[in-house]
């Protein structure tokens, strides 16, 4: 009997411990990852700008019901860092960008964990408030600068339902009657339907430079002031850094270069560009110019890629004036694999600025350096552009690895250049900017040490 009572007491004691321990163990269990609490905020930050109704993404990821059917595909694309489209190599060069749309390793892990758990919805009270995205017919920069000061449109173009690709190159006067500095530019097809046929659009600024202004060099391979603005999937506009801007002169014109392609229905559209000026009397000190920096030594016609081969080309560009490198935007076609931009300083030191090691022709991403990290380079610096092309069957985008490939405008041809904005400075101003950067970085280091 005593043994029975002892066993009964021991059993009750064990159960008591178990009853006490169970809630404690539950408290130590990691919380379930849900769409409403954990995943929706990531989608709002990094995905909804494209993946929402009537935007360029193939599906909307705004609600749980819209996102759930795509869960496995989302996991695959995110885990492979194919989405969001941010292809800069995270192990090479500068890693601080003003427009970084990538997501962190922790955010990737959250999405993967959510899918692996069966993509649970969660409690709707945890759902963040919806993002109020601007209409496709609104200008994004208007919230910062007000109504655009000038809107320039290309003449209407009708693309037949079935046709060869077309490159439309009309010239439109700007109507500028006095010199004006530009602090922001946006460009887009004139309608949502027009985005179906508009592969990309370039706007070049054509103007006569006075002798004093002509002293500002265009170090790239584009004549004149260079490319003014470009629209392509992944690029909407540009904002000049503080105290810098692009200069438009009286009598100037925009030379459009618009690549249209047929999509099975006849569509008529134009391309429109919104320009925001600095207020009169607040002209910036530094002039910025966007140029094409080729990665092909000896000219574009030297690009010659043999069938079933890998190709590497390089080109070098000497900076005839000191300046600040504002961005890196590589451009190749379907066989493009990678591109890098290095700075070879006058003292012989080489600095890797940026590299896109997994280039994707579907996204024309412009990597804009953050304020305190945009490279300041002295006169005489050499920018080295290196490009890699993969013309083998291992390239899933390759339309035919058995073809010789050269330079050309068609998508099945190839290119190899970077679009680079440079803000030019004289030597005295350059030294001031370098000293300011050093002082700021020294102050940051001091704060960290404290």
LINVENFEN-V801735 format. One record per residue. N is the residue number from 0. OMEGA is omega in radians with two decimals (none if undefined). Layout:
N,OMEGA
N,OMEGA
This chain:
0,3.11
1,3.13
2,3.13
3,3.11
4,3.14
5,-3.14
6,3.11
7,3.12
8,3.13
9,3.14
10,3.10
11,3.12
12,3.13
13,3.12
14,3.11
15,3.10
16,3.14
17,-3.13
18,3.10
19,-3.04
20,-3.06
21,3.11
22,3.14
23,3.12
24,3.13
25,3.13
26,-3.12
27,3.13
28,3.11
29,-3.13
30,3.11
31,3.07
32,-3.14
33,3.12
34,-3.00
35,-3.05
36,-2.95
37,-3.00
38,-3.12
39,3.10
40,3.11
41,3.13
42,3.13
43,-3.09
44,-2.90
45,-2.99
46,-2.99
47,3.13
48,3.07
49,-3.03
50,3.03
51,-3.06
52,3.09
53,3.03
54,-2.97
55,3.12
56,-3.11
57,3.09
58,3.08
59,3.10
60,-3.07
61,-3.10
62,3.09
63,-3.09
64,3.10
65,-3.03
66,-2.99
67,-3.12
68,-3.07
69,-2.99
70,-3.10
71,3.12
72,3.11
73,3.13
74,-3.11
75,-3.09
76,-3.10
77,-3.12
78,3.11
79,-3.10
80,3.01
81,3.09
82,-0.19
83,-3.05
84,3.12
85,-2.90
86,3.09
87,3.13
88,-3.07
89,3.14
90,-3.04
91,2.96
92,-3.09
93,-3.09
94,-3.11
95,-3.06
96,-3.13
97,-3.05
98,-3.08
99,-3.14
100,-3.12
101,3.06
102,-3.02
103,3.06
104,3.14
105,3.13
106,3.06
107,3.13
108,3.13
109,-3.14
110,3.13
111,-3.14
112,3.11
113,-3.13
114,-3.12
115,3.13
116,-3.14
117,3.10
118,-3.14
119,-3.10
120,-3.07
121,-3.09
122,-3.10
123,3.09
124,3.11
125,-3.07
126,3.11
127,3.10
128,-3.13
129,3.08
130,3.10
131,-3.11
132,3.12
133,3.05
134,3.10
135,3.13
136,3.05
137,3.05
138,-3.03
139,-3.05
140,-3.14
141,3.14
142,3.11
143,-2.97
144,-3.10
145,-3.12
146,3.10
147,3.14
148,-3.10
149,3.04
150,3.14
151,-3.11
152,3.00
153,3.03
154,3.14
155,3.09
156,3.11
157,3.09
158,3.13
159,-3.14
160,3.12
161,-3.12
162,2.99
163,3.06
164,-3.13
165,3.04
166,-3.01
167,-2.98
168,3.07
169,3.11
170,-3.10
171,3.08
172,3.13
173,-3.08
174,3.14
175,-3.13
176,3.10
177,3.13
178,3.10
179,3.06
180,-3.07
181,3.12
182,3.10
183,3.13
184,2.97
185,3.12
186,-3.12
187,2.93
188,-3.01
189,-3.13
190,3.10
191,3.09
192,-3.13
193,3.12
194,3.12
195,-3.04
196,-3.08
197,3.13
198,3.00
199,-3.13
200,3.08
201,3.03
202,3.11
203,3.13
204,-3.14
205,-3.13
206,3.12
207,-3.09
208,3.01
209,-3.07
210,-3.12
211,3.14
212,-3.13
213,3.10
214,3.04
215,-2.99
216,2.90
217,-3.01
218,-3.09
219,-3.09
220,3.10
221,-3.12
222,3.07
223,-3.12
224,3.09
225,3.12
226,-3.13
227,3.14
228,3.12
229,2.93
230,3.00
231,-3.14
232,-3.11
233,3.13
234,-3.08
235,-3.08
236,-3.14
237,3.04
238,-3.14
239,3.09
240,-3.07
241,3.08
242,3.05
243,3.14
244,3.09
245,-3.04
246,3.02
247,-3.06
248,3.08
249,3.13
250,-3.10
251,3.10
252,2.99
253,3.06
254,-3.12
255,3.03
256,-2.99
257,3.13
258,3.10
259,3.06
260,-3.07
261,-3.10
262,3.08
263,3.05
264,3.14
265,-3.12
266,3.06
267,-3.09
268,3.02
269,3.01
270,-3.11
271,-3.09
272,3.10
273,-3.09
274,3.12
275,-3.12
276,2.86
277,3.05
278,3.10
279,-3.09
280,3.12
281,-3.12
282,-3.13
283,-3.12
284,-2.99
285,3.11
286,-3.14
287,3.13
288,3.12
289,-3.06
290,3.04
291,3.11
292,-3.05
293,3.01
294,-3.08
295,3.14
296,3.08
297,3.10
298,-3.05
299,-3.07
300,3.09
301,3.07
302,-3.03
303,-3.03
304,-3.10
305,3.08
306,3.04
307,-3.09
308,2.95
309,-3.11
310,3.07
311,3.09
312,3.13
313,2.98
314,-3.02
315,-3.09
316,-3.11
317,3.07
318,-3.10
319,3.11
320,3.12
321,3.13
322,3.13
323,3.11
324,-3.01
325,-2.99
326,3.02
327,3.14
328,-3.13
329,3.11
330,3.00
331,3.12
332,-2.95
333,-3.14
334,3.10
335,-3.11
336,-3.07
337,3.05
338,3.10
339,3.05
340,3.13
341,3.05
342,3.04
343,-3.04
344,3.13
345,3.12
346,3.11
347,3.14
348,3.12
349,3.11
350,3.01
351,-3.13
352,-3.12
353,3.08
354,2.95
355,-3.03
356,3.13
357,-3.03
358,3.12
359,-3.05
360,-3.12
361,-3.08
362,3.13
363,-3.04
364,3.09
365,-3.09
366,-3.05
367,-3.09
368,3.06
369,-3.00
370,-3.03
371,-3.08
372,3.08
373,-3.01
374,3.00
375,-3.00
376,-3.10
377,3.05
378,-3.13
379,3.06
380,3.09
381,3.01
382,-3.14
383,3.11
384,3.12
385,-3.13
386,3.12
387,3.06
388,3.14
389,3.14
390,3.12
391,3.12
392,3.11
393,3.10
394,-3.07
395,3.14
396,-3.03
397,-3.12
398,-3.14
399,-3.12
400,-3.12
401,-3.12
402,2.87
403,-3.09
404,3.06
405,-3.14
406,3.06
407,-3.09
408,-3.09
409,3.14
410,-3.14
411,2.99
412,-3.13
413,3.02
414,3.10
415,3.07
416,3.07
417,2.97
418,-3.03
419,2.99
420,3.05
421,3.01
422,-3.01
423,-3.12
424,2.97
425,-3.01
426,-3.12
427,3.12
428,3.12
429,3.13
430,3.12
431,-3.13
432,3.11
433,3.14
434,3.11
435,3.12
436,3.14
437,-3.13
438,-3.13
439,3.13
440,3.10
441,3.11
442,3.11
443,3.13
444,3.13
445,3.12
446,-3.13
447,-3.12
448,3.13
449,none
